[in-house]
Amino acid sequence: MGLVIGAIFYLVEVISTGDLLGTLPFAAVIGAIFWVTSLGERRRRKKHHLPR
């Protein structure tokens, strides 16, 4: 999920600014935040025996 969100963020920023490499670090950070959140949510659901 983080990879998808990061890629969407990157594409939107490239279209709006035209800078191919300048937005890459920001897209990586946004993707990492979503990835870590996803992992935490999976661990929470497993810990509390909740459905996926």
Sequence and secondary structure as in RCSB ss.txt:
>XXXX:A:sequence
MGLVIGAIFYLVEVISTGDLLGTLPFAAVIGAIFWVTSLGERRRRKKHHLPR
>XXXX:A:secstr
 HHHHHHHHHHHHHHHH  TTTTHHHHHHHHHHHHHHHHHHHHHHHHTT   
